């Protein structure tokens, strides 16, 4: 005999009915107006019986005007070819084996685009339609994504065209008139070609990094990193390129905890932050490397690096856009992808990065990397 049942005459069956598959939404106090997407429901006669607040917002039709109306009148939709959607799909008189309409772009009166999907509710697989449940979504998020992709393509095309034009021009000139140039002229042209090839390589590397960041596939190969020495190398490179040595101030607070990170990616982060400070900032570029405190007294949680300058800084209204794609601090070149990649690299290490105003009035970027070792040493 199974638990909770009795075969005795008059015994009461104490078995509980199965729980609803998705829970009792009404018992949770959830109504159609709480849904983020538009919801329109028509009964077996095609009359609208539900028109929630999101549907009102998306369609600009009042629920009071839609309720009780025929579905095709309350929600007059057309496809992108101008055909009336309800006549084309015919939910009540079409094929009895259909149970849904997949999401697609349709047009509301006035040409406003909306994402629409529909479900046909039947009591049995090929029975008559008892309900038509329509979901509506605004296309603004999709449009933002499409604009972002278009901007990325346009930026890449623009950034590639300049160096590739230079490479093509110099190589074609050298091949056609090699004998006419002196060795110094040849060297100058080849050095320009080499620099432009490096520029193309960097852009391709940035695009690959963006792809890996967006898909969550950015790999971090942790090794011991001397962050102070890494910063020193970047400063020396700028000095060798002509920047005055006294423009940089490196302050190390010892002792620093052992840092395990991907040295190539940390170099990429430092390169971007220092380039921003040198290119867009003014005055002294200060780099502070300090240990960060752990919640437990006497322990270090990680290492923080702060890069600040004495320029005009970043306007308050732009602070929340600094780490987005295509943000540029000025019109002085660049793809606007560097800080987006920096944020992705820092977060892939489990760290954080912030931007603010430096004590000297310029921009201040601060990233913190946690103490972390490779799995085989953990």
C-alpha positions in Angstrom: 0.0 0.0 0.0 1.4 3.4 -0.9 2.1 6.0 1.7 -0.8 8.5 2.2 -3.5 6.3 0.9 -5.9 3.8 2.4 -8.0 1.0 1.0 -10.3 0.8 4.0 -14.0 1.8 3.3 -14.6 5.4 4.0 -11.0 6.2 4.3 -10.0 9.7 3.3 -7.5 10.1 0.5 -4.8 12.5 1.8 -2.7 12.6 -1.3 -1.9 16.2 -2.4 -2.5 17.3 -6.0 0.6 18.1 -8.0 2.0 21.6 -7.7 1.3 23.9 -10.6 4.1 23.6 -13.2 5.1 27.3 -13.0 3.8 28.1 -9.5 0.7 30.0 -8.6 1.3 33.4 -10.1 -2.0 34.8 -8.8 -1.1 33.6 -5.3 2.2 35.5 -5.7 0.2 38.7 -6.5 1.5 38.9 -10.1 -0.8 40.4 -12.6 -0.4 41.0 -16.4 0.5 44.6 -15.7 3.6 43.4 -13.8 5.0 41.8 -17.0 7.8 43.7 -18.7 6.6 42.8 -22.2 3.3 43.7 -23.8 0.6 41.0 -23.4 -2.5 40.8 -25.5 -5.0 37.9 -25.1 -8.0 37.2 -27.4 -10.7 34.7 -26.5 -12.1 31.9 -28.8 -14.2 34.5 -30.6 -11.2 36.8 -31.4 -12.2 39.4 -28.8 -9.5 41.0 -26.7 -9.8 40.0 -23.1 -6.4 41.2 -21.8 -4.3 44.2 -22.7 -1.7 45.0 -20.1 0.1 48.2 -19.3 3.3 47.3 -21.3 1.0 46.8 -24.4 -0.5 50.2 -23.8 3.0 51.7 -23.7 4.3 49.9 -26.8 1.2 50.5 -29.0 0.0 53.8 -27.6 -3.5 52.3 -27.4 -5.5 52.5 -24.2 -6.6 49.2 -22.7 -10.1 50.5 -22.3 -10.3 51.1 -26.1 -8.8 47.7 -26.9 -10.8 45.4 -24.5 -13.7 43.8 -26.2 -12.5 44.7 -29.7 -11.6 42.2 -32.4 -8.0 41.3 -32.2 -7.2 42.6 -35.7 -8.8 46.0 -34.9 -7.3 46.4 -31.4 -3.9 45.4 -32.7 -3.7 46.3 -36.4 -0.3 44.9 -37.4 1.4 44.8 -40.8 4.5 42.9 -42.0 7.4 44.7 -43.6 5.8 44.1 -47.1 2.7 46.0 -46.0 0.4 42.9 -45.7 -2.1 42.8 -42.8 -0.6 40.2 -40.5 -3.8 38.8 -39.0 -5.2 38.1 -42.4 -2.0 36.4 -43.5 -1.7 34.2 -40.4 -5.4 33.6 -39.8 -5.0 32.1 -36.3 -8.6 31.0 -35.9 -9.2 29.5 -39.4 -5.7 28.4 -40.4 -4.0 25.1 -40.2 -5.2 23.1 -37.1 -1.7 21.8 -36.4 -0.2 25.3 -35.8 0.3 26.3 -32.2 2.5 29.4 -32.4 4.0 32.2 -34.5 7.7 32.8 -33.9 9.0 36.3 -33.1 9.2 38.6 -36.0 9.4 42.4 -36.8 6.0 43.9 -37.6 4.7 47.4 -38.0 2.1 49.3 -35.9 0.0 52.1 -37.4 2.4 55.0 -38.1 5.2 52.7 -39.1 6.6 52.0 -35.6 8.4 48.6 -35.5 7.6 46.1 -32.8 8.7 42.5 -32.1 5.7 40.2 -32.0 5.2 36.5 -31.2 2.0 34.6 -30.7 0.8 31.3 -29.1 -2.4 29.5 -30.1 -4.0 27.8 -27.1 -6.0 24.7 -28.0 -7.8 22.2 -25.7 -6.4 19.4 -27.8 -3.7 19.3 -30.4 -5.9 19.8 -33.5 -8.9 21.4 -31.8 -10.2 24.9 -32.3 -8.2 27.9 -30.9 -9.4 28.9 -27.4 -7.0 31.7 -26.8 -4.5 33.7 -28.8 -1.7 35.0 -26.6 0.4 37.7 -28.2 3.7 39.0 -26.8 4.9 42.5 -27.8 8.4 43.9 -27.3 10.0 47.2 -28.2 12.8 47.1 -30.7 14.9 49.8 -29.1 17.3 47.4 -27.5 17.8 45.6 -30.8 18.3 48.9 -32.6 21.0 49.9 -30.1 22.8 46.6 -30.7 22.5 47.1 -34.5 23.8 50.6 -34.2 26.7 49.4 -32.1 27.6 46.8 -34.7 27.3 49.4 -37.5 29.6 51.8 -35.5 32.1 49.0 -35.0 32.2 48.2 -38.7 32.5 51.9 -39.6 35.3 52.4 -37.1 37.2 49.4 -38.3 36.9 50.4 -41.9 38.1 53.9 -41.1 41.0 52.8 -39.0 42.1 50.2 -41.5 41.9 52.4 -44.5 44.5 54.9 -43.5 47.4 52.6 -42.7 46.6 50.2 -45.6 46.5 53.1 -48.0 49.9 54.2 -46.7 51.3 50.6 -47.0 50.0 50.2 -50.5 51.3 53.6 -51.6 54.8 53.2 -50.3 55.3 49.6 -51.4 54.0 50.4 -54.9 56.3 53.4 -55.1 59.3 51.4 -53.9 58.6 48.5 -56.4 58.2 50.9 -59.3 61.1 53.3 -58.6 63.5 51.4 -56.3 66.6 52.6 -58.1 65.7 56.3 -57.8 65.6 56.5 -54.0 68.6 56.8 -51.7 69.1 54.3 -48.9 67.9 56.9 -46.3 64.6 57.5 -48.3 64.1 53.7 -48.6 64.6 53.3 -44.9 62.1 56.1 -44.1 59.4 54.6 -46.3 60.0 51.1 -44.9 59.9 52.3 -41.3 56.5 54.0 -42.1 55.2 50.7 -43.7 56.4 48.9 -40.6 54.7 51.3 -38.2 51.4 51.1 -40.2 51.6 47.3 -40.2 51.9 47.5 -36.4 48.8 49.7 -36.3 46.8 47.2 -38.3 48.0 44.4 -36.1 47.0 46.3 -32.9 43.5 47.0 -34.3 43.0 43.3 -35.2 44.1 42.3 -31.7 41.6 44.8 -30.3 38.8 43.3 -32.3 39.7 39.8 -31.2 39.8 40.9 -27.6 36.3 42.5 -28.0 35.0 39.3 -29.4 36.4 37.2 -26.6 35.2 39.7 -23.9 31.7 39.8 -25.4 31.5 36.0 -25.5 33.1 35.4 -22.1 36.0 33.6 -23.7 38.9 35.9 -22.7 41.6 33.5 -21.3 43.9 34.6 -18.5 47.2 32.7 -18.2 48.4 33.6 -14.7 52.1 34.0 -13.9 54.0 35.9 -11.2 54.0 39.6 -12.3 56.2 42.4 -10.9 53.8 45.2 -11.4 56.3 47.9 -10.3 58.8 46.7 -12.9 56.0 46.5 -15.6 55.1 50.2 -14.9 58.7 51.1 -15.0 59.2 49.6 -18.5 56.3 51.6 -19.9 57.7 54.8 -18.4 61.1 54.1 -19.9 59.5 53.5 -23.3 57.8 56.9 -23.2 61.0 58.6 -22.1 62.9 56.9 -25.0 60.2 58.2 -27.4 60.9 61.8 -26.3 58.7 62.4 -23.3 60.5 64.2 -20.4 61.4 61.9 -17.6 60.1 64.3 -15.0 56.6 64.0 -16.4 56.2 60.7 -14.7 56.1 59.9 -11.0 56.0 56.3 -9.9 55.3 55.6 -6.2 55.5 52.1 -4.9 54.2 51.2 -1.5 56.1 48.2 -0.1 55.7 45.4 0.6 53.4 44.4 -2.2 51.6 41.0 -2.2 52.6 38.4 -4.8 50.6 39.1 -7.9 49.6 36.3 -10.2 48.2 37.6 -13.5 48.6 37.4 -17.3 51.6 39.6 -17.9 50.7 40.4 -21.5 47.2 41.5 -20.6 48.5 43.6 -17.7 50.9 45.3 -20.0 47.9 46.0 -22.3 46.0 47.6 -19.4 49.0 49.7 -18.4 49.7 50.7 -22.0 46.1 52.0 -22.5 45.9 53.9 -19.2 49.3 55.5 -19.6 48.6 56.4 -23.2 45.3 58.1 -22.2 47.1 60.1 -19.5 49.9 61.2 -21.8 47.7 61.9 -24.8 44.7 63.5 -23.2 46.1 64.7 -19.9 48.5 67.4 -18.9 51.2 67.9 -16.3 52.7 65.1 -14.2 51.4 61.6 -14.8 51.4 59.9 -11.4 51.3 56.1 -11.0 50.6 54.8 -7.5 51.0 51.0 -6.8 49.7 50.0 -3.4 48.5 46.9 -1.6 44.8 46.7 -0.9 43.5 45.8 2.5 41.7 42.5 3.2 38.7 42.3 5.4 40.8 40.1 7.7 43.3 42.2 9.6 46.9 41.6 8.7 46.2 40.2 5.2 46.5 41.8 1.8 43.6 41.3 -0.7 45.4 42.4 -3.8 47.2 45.2 -5.6 45.8 48.5 -6.7 47.3 50.7 -9.5 46.2 54.3 -9.9 47.1 56.4 -12.9 46.3 60.1 -12.7 47.2 63.3 -14.5 46.8 67.0 -14.0 44.7 67.9 -17.1 41.1 69.1 -17.3 39.8 65.6 -16.4 36.6 63.9 -17.6 33.3 65.7 -17.5 30.9 64.4 -14.9 28.3 63.6 -17.5 30.8 61.3 -19.3 31.9 59.3 -16.3 29.4 56.6 -16.8 30.4 56.1 -20.5 34.1 55.9 -20.1 34.3 52.1 -20.3 31.8 51.7 -23.1 32.7 51.1 -26.8 33.7 54.1 -28.9 34.0 56.5 -26.0 36.7 59.1 -26.8 38.1 61.6 -24.4 38.9 64.0 -27.2 38.9 64.1 -31.0 42.6 63.3 -31.1 42.4 59.9 -32.8 42.0 56.4 -31.4 39.3 53.8 -31.9 37.5 54.4 -28.6 37.8 50.7 -27.8 40.8 50.7 -25.5 39.1 51.4 -22.2 36.3 48.9 -23.0 39.0 46.3 -23.4 40.8 47.4 -20.3 37.7 46.9 -18.2 37.2 43.4 -19.8 40.7 42.4 -19.0 40.6 43.6 -15.4 37.2 41.9 -14.7 38.5 38.7 -16.4 41.2 38.7 -13.6 38.5 39.1 -11.0 39.4 42.7 -10.4 37.6 46.1 -10.6 38.3 49.4 -12.3 37.0 52.8 -11.6 37.4 56.3 -12.9 37.2 59.6 -11.1 38.8 63.0 -10.6 42.4 63.2 -9.5 43.6 65.4 -6.7 45.3 67.6 -9.3 42.1 68.0 -11.2 42.7 65.5 -14.0 41.4 62.0 -14.7 42.1 59.2 -12.2 41.9 55.5 -13.2 42.3 52.9 -10.5 42.2 49.2 -11.0 42.6 46.5 -8.4 43.7 42.9 -9.0 43.0 40.3 -6.3 45.6 37.9 -5.0 45.1 34.8 -7.1 47.3 31.9 -8.0 46.9 29.3 -10.8 44.6 26.4 -10.0 47.5 24.0 -9.8 49.0 26.0 -7.0 45.8 26.7 -5.1 
